[in-house]
Amino acid sequence: NTAGGSGGGVYVFGYARLLVAGASSISNNKAAWSGGGLVTEGNAIITITGGSVVQGNTARIGGGGGLAALGNASVTITGNSKVQANTAGGSGGGVYVFGYARLAVAGASSISNNKAALGGGGLHIQGNSTVTITTSVVNGNTAMKFCGGGVCVADGAHLNITNASNVHGNIARASGGGGICMAQDATVAIMH
């Protein structure tokens, strides 16, 4: 599927709810702007679970090759689900989280092998958004131009990494923070 705007595969807006479960896949979609696989705005809630995958998607100009969570959206990726092999022409090769959005990655899930032309190869978090990673991994991602091969946390955003989660094997090709980059009042807590 292809979108001339955002959300190449799925666009979720307002108070809508989306459940992706049972080893389902959002794959090989293209968006001109953000959210190659899917984008969520407003107060929408998305749950990706049960070994489902978001993979092979492209956001040509914007952020979130796999998915973009904007506004007050809430996204949960759990149950051995994967965001992998996505590409963003902006930041957040796998996932882009902006505004007051919330993202939880849990239950042996992964954000892996994604690529961003700018920063945050796996995950880019910006604004007043909050991301919590629990018993999961961010690995094998690449940021081509700016910092944060694995994760870029900027502009007052919050990142919590807990319960034996792992950020490893990521690359920032032209800048710092191969694993995690923090900028402009960002907050990161890493706890076992």
Kinemage of the C-alpha trace (Angstrom):
@kinemage 1
@onewidth
@group {chain A} dominant
@subgroup {mainchain}
@vectorlist {calphas} color= white
{ca asn a 1} P 0.000 0.000 0.000
{ca thr a 2} L 1.086 3.594 -0.606
{ca ala a 3} L -0.065 6.893 0.930
{ca gly a 4} L 0.685 10.350 -0.443
{ca gly a 5} L 0.494 11.611 3.155
{ca ser a 6} L 1.146 9.692 6.377
{ca gly a 7} L 0.301 6.112 7.307
{ca gly a 8} L 1.283 3.977 4.349
{ca gly a 9} L -0.591 0.952 5.647
{ca val a 10} L -2.894 2.217 8.411
{ca tyr a 11} L -3.951 5.686 9.630
{ca val a 12} L -5.552 5.780 13.105
{ca phe a 13} L -7.081 9.064 14.306
{ca gly a 14} L -9.125 10.547 17.151
{ca tyr a 15} L -10.330 8.050 19.757
{ca ala a 16} L -10.026 5.028 17.480
{ca arg a 17} L -8.665 1.664 18.689
{ca leu a 18} L -6.519 -0.765 16.713
{ca leu a 19} L -5.497 -4.298 17.744
{ca val a 20} L -2.871 -6.170 15.725
{ca ala a 21} L -2.606 -9.725 17.086
{ca gly a 22} L -2.117 -13.391 16.292
{ca ala a 23} L 1.168 -13.148 14.373
{ca ser a 24} L -0.294 -10.539 12.023
{ca ser a 25} L 1.850 -8.282 9.853
{ca ile a 26} L 1.895 -4.662 8.685
{ca ser a 27} L 4.513 -4.944 5.960
{ca asn a 28} L 5.971 -3.352 2.841
{ca asn a 29} L 3.938 -0.134 2.929
{ca lys a 30} L 5.119 3.337 1.871
{ca ala a 31} L 4.154 6.804 3.100
{ca ala a 32} L 5.328 10.085 1.619
{ca trp a 33} L 5.478 11.571 5.123
{ca ser a 34} L 5.401 9.843 8.517
{ca gly a 35} L 4.468 6.329 9.580
{ca gly a 36} L 5.457 4.074 6.722
{ca gly a 37} L 3.512 1.180 8.205
{ca leu a 38} L 1.051 3.055 10.373
{ca val a 39} L 0.506 6.409 12.051
{ca thr a 40} L -1.663 7.243 15.038
{ca glu a 41} L -2.781 10.711 16.127
{ca gly a 42} L -5.157 12.271 18.621
{ca asn a 43} L -6.124 9.977 21.505
{ca ala a 44} L -5.981 6.742 19.575
{ca ile a 45} L -4.835 3.480 21.193
{ca ile a 46} L -2.861 0.805 19.341
{ca thr a 47} L -1.861 -2.624 20.651
{ca ile a 48} L 0.518 -4.845 18.688
{ca thr a 49} L 0.801 -8.285 20.295
{ca gly a 50} L 0.958 -12.039 19.830
{ca gly a 51} L 4.150 -12.191 17.788
{ca ser a 52} L 2.951 -9.650 15.229
{ca val a 53} L 5.404 -7.687 13.078
{ca val a 54} L 5.735 -4.226 11.547
{ca gln a 55} L 8.400 -4.657 8.905
{ca gly a 56} L 9.758 -3.501 5.578
{ca asn a 57} L 7.864 -0.195 5.626
{ca thr a 58} L 9.154 3.196 4.441
{ca ala a 59} L 8.451 6.808 5.451
{ca arg a 60} L 10.097 8.682 2.607
{ca ile a 61} L 10.392 12.171 4.152
{ca gly a 62} L 9.087 12.092 7.713
{ca gly a 63} L 9.670 10.032 10.839
{ca gly a 64} L 8.720 6.524 11.813
{ca gly a 65} L 9.545 4.079 9.070
{ca gly a 66} L 7.536 1.430 10.889
{ca leu a 67} L 5.129 3.542 12.890
{ca ala a 68} L 4.622 7.066 14.169
{ca ala a 69} L 2.778 7.889 17.409
{ca leu a 70} L 1.720 11.545 17.584
{ca gly a 71} L -0.415 13.787 19.784
{ca asn a 72} L -1.835 11.930 22.801
{ca ala a 73} L -1.704 8.510 21.190
{ca ser a 74} L -0.869 5.373 23.155
{ca val a 75} L 0.949 2.418 21.570
{ca thr a 76} L 1.814 -0.930 23.176
{ca ile a 77} L 4.105 -3.443 21.494
{ca thr a 78} L 4.148 -6.692 23.457
{ca gly a 79} L 4.074 -10.483 23.323
{ca asn a 80} L 7.245 -11.121 21.300
{ca ser a 81} L 6.212 -8.653 18.592
{ca lys a 82} L 8.730 -6.946 16.319
{ca val a 83} L 9.311 -3.625 14.562
{ca gln a 84} L 12.051 -4.495 12.110
{ca ala a 85} L 13.724 -3.611 8.820
{ca asn a 86} L 11.866 -0.310 8.350
{ca thr a 87} L 13.331 2.897 6.878
{ca ala a 88} L 12.670 6.592 7.534
{ca gly a 89} L 13.854 9.519 5.432
{ca gly a 90} L 13.636 11.570 8.644
{ca ser a 91} L 14.141 10.331 12.218
{ca gly a 92} L 13.001 7.147 13.912
{ca gly a 93} L 13.727 4.347 11.489
{ca gly a 94} L 11.535 1.979 13.469
{ca val a 95} L 9.326 4.204 15.608
{ca tyr a 96} L 8.810 7.972 15.926
{ca val a 97} L 7.102 9.212 19.108
{ca phe a 98} L 6.159 12.903 19.351
{ca gly a 99} L 4.066 15.302 21.419
{ca tyr a 100} L 2.402 13.695 24.442
{ca ala a 101} L 2.324 10.229 22.941
{ca arg a 102} L 3.170 7.121 24.970
{ca leu a 103} L 4.883 3.934 23.844
{ca ala a 104} L 5.393 0.717 25.831
{ca val a 105} L 7.613 -2.047 24.458
{ca ala a 106} L 7.354 -5.193 26.578
{ca gly a 107} L 7.208 -8.971 26.712
{ca ala a 108} L 10.354 -9.949 24.794
{ca ser a 109} L 9.515 -7.622 21.899
{ca ser a 110} L 12.121 -5.888 19.737
{ca ile a 111} L 12.890 -2.839 17.632
{ca ser a 112} L 15.626 -4.056 15.332
{ca asn a 113} L 17.465 -3.559 12.049
{ca asn a 114} L 15.766 -0.267 11.193
{ca lys a 115} L 17.426 2.714 9.501
{ca ala a 116} L 16.880 6.485 9.782
{ca ala a 117} L 18.414 9.013 7.398
{ca leu a 118} L 18.658 11.459 10.322
{ca gly a 119} L 18.635 10.399 14.021
{ca gly a 120} L 17.188 7.619 16.135
{ca gly a 121} L 17.839 4.581 13.996
{ca gly a 122} L 15.507 2.404 16.016
{ca leu a 123} L 13.458 4.897 17.974
{ca his a 124} L 13.136 8.688 18.066
{ca ile a 125} L 11.351 10.249 21.073
{ca gln a 126} L 10.592 13.972 21.135
{ca gly a 127} L 8.499 16.515 23.012
{ca asn a 128} L 6.713 15.492 26.208
{ca ser a 129} L 6.342 11.892 25.086
{ca thr a 130} L 7.242 8.891 27.257
{ca val a 131} L 8.629 5.507 26.220
{ca thr a 132} L 9.058 2.491 28.509
{ca ile a 133} L 11.022 -0.568 27.395
{ca thr a 134} L 10.584 -3.654 29.593
{ca thr a 135} L 12.207 -7.090 29.045
{ca ser a 136} L 12.760 -6.168 25.385
{ca val a 137} L 15.579 -5.146 23.028
{ca val a 138} L 16.596 -2.339 20.676
{ca asn a 139} L 19.334 -3.707 18.460
{ca gly a 140} L 20.966 -3.557 15.043
{ca asn a 141} L 19.548 -0.137 14.118
{ca thr a 142} L 21.366 2.647 12.239
{ca ala a 143} L 21.175 6.457 12.281
{ca met a 144} L 22.893 7.813 9.188
{ca lys a 145} L 23.358 11.553 9.877
{ca phe a 146} L 22.550 12.511 13.479
{ca cys a 147} L 22.910 10.885 16.881
{ca gly a 148} L 21.261 7.868 18.451
{ca gly a 149} L 21.901 4.711 16.504
{ca gly a 150} L 19.472 2.879 18.759
{ca val a 151} L 17.446 5.648 20.416
{ca cys a 152} L 17.384 9.447 20.237
{ca val a 153} L 15.638 11.201 23.159
{ca ala a 154} L 15.093 14.955 22.704
{ca asp a 155} L 13.166 18.060 23.746
{ca gly a 156} L 12.031 16.976 27.213
{ca ala a 157} L 11.061 13.422 26.260
{ca his a 158} L 11.342 10.544 28.758
{ca leu a 159} L 12.804 7.068 28.242
{ca asn a 160} L 12.646 4.279 30.843
{ca ile a 161} L 14.587 1.064 30.232
{ca thr a 162} L 13.940 -1.635 32.815
{ca asn a 163} L 13.797 -5.343 33.707
{ca ala a 164} L 16.871 -6.604 31.851
{ca ser a 165} L 16.063 -4.813 28.598
{ca asn a 166} L 18.967 -4.309 26.226
{ca val a 167} L 20.113 -1.630 23.769
{ca his a 168} L 22.979 -3.101 21.780
{ca gly a 169} L 24.626 -3.380 18.380
{ca asn a 170} L 23.298 -0.062 17.061
{ca ile a 171} L 25.268 2.427 14.932
{ca ala a 172} L 25.325 6.230 14.654
{ca arg a 173} L 27.321 6.573 11.448
{ca ala a 174} L 28.112 10.302 11.491
{ca ser a 175} L 27.502 11.409 15.082
{ca gly a 176} L 27.494 10.290 18.722
{ca gly a 177} L 25.458 7.961 20.839
{ca gly a 178} L 25.666 4.664 19.042
{ca gly a 179} L 23.218 3.243 21.554
{ca ile a 180} L 21.360 6.216 23.064
{ca cys a 181} L 21.579 9.956 22.405
{ca met a 182} L 20.092 12.499 24.826
{ca ala a 183} L 19.508 16.146 23.944
{ca gln a 184} L 17.634 19.242 25.113
{ca asp a 185} L 16.227 18.343 28.556
{ca ala a 186} L 15.708 14.670 27.795
{ca thr a 187} L 15.416 12.214 30.694
{ca val a 188} L 16.593 8.609 30.586
{ca ala a 189} L 16.365 6.051 33.416
{ca ile a 190} L 18.068 2.655 33.052
{ca met a 191} L 17.169 0.157 35.768
{ca his a 192} L 17.686 -3.565 36.108
